[in-house]
């Protein structure tokens, strides 16, 4: 299969602090990669570098062979192909759910209103809340908001979806409805990179799991290998802390 | 809610709604006082011959006052938005130009600025464009002066409004492929302007009052007409009480509208 995302020797400094210390990772088309690790391990930073919300200090990111750090690259065109779902949803509060899923289609994909709304409604149906099309974000529960946020990204027909701790800000009873949508997406063959602590979801969806610590990739393995037979002491320690419950 | 009904007299809700004492305590006596003043003045304008004469002479100036305020504020919104965006620009030159403008204006008294802008800056600029100084009307100079002064104040309001929108909004918009400009225009500014609309309304009222400073340019707005009337008839109390009445009637109406709008805005947020 084709290489969708290639990360080469990625370094990222925030001031004097090196958050990412040389990460190499290749993600193939249709692959679901789940990144885990303690807070401050650099996993979110790597994810944010993939659509250039953070600029790498050194090293390179290639999306379908396009080098993001190249000055000639149209970053907006690349971002239209890379959906991002945030921990805090970041829905546009002044727009209805339907307007949230249509505005970027119209501005970036240049679709007309009718087409954007048709695609938008189809995506709201896919995430299970077409009846909330005319509701404002403040009228929706956290789980519903996150599903609208996923629909908003999917309406752009992205080739890659990035998820940055998508369920960490949700009440426990709403986590499943969001994970179900993500699991469906994984089964449909979407290329996904997910930063999460949902181990059950990881086991069900992941092709590979990446364990990061201290700004470096410690271990890459299938979920079974990682859970049952972690190779590194740091991985064992981390898993023992989160799998005891 | 579960559990037995609480006796209504203990709930905070009923205290505000039903007990007459609290309602009286929150009664807007200040508004009554102002309306009494406005009522007495209206009565005097209708019945007292001297005050009526003053009113008839001064009142036509209201057109000029409104024209100065609306024109000046409209332009000030444009200057303020541009300078506010400049203040937070990544470009060091643009940022410094915007900061210079804002700090310069804020450091000089409004009256001094109006005189300088109308008699020094506008003639100099129009001369450099080859326009005869006398072709720039004094009303237009007053509007430009008010707009430049208020633009600097509005710039700070716009900047604060834009900065009050969480960083995640810009990130979400950019991650969907929008340009910075599209994100600003369709995502950030609509939210920012909604948040700052009460502050903008306050500055509109302030400008309505400051338009009286245009009288030093001999623009025949309300204040200038009062001065003319007072100067020719020596009826000082009549001349000045009439404009106090007119300004207060306008500003109190506007600020009541603003309070009502703010309350509606807050209900909408829930």
Interface residues (C-beta under 8 A of the other chain):
Chain A: X51 X53 X76 X77 X79 X80 X82 X83 X84 X86 X88 X90 X91 X92 X93 X94 X103 X104 X107 X108 X138 X149 X152 X153 X156
Chain B: X166 X168 X169 X171 X172 X173 X174 X175 X176 X177 X178 X179 X182 X186 X187 X190 X191 X194 X269 X270
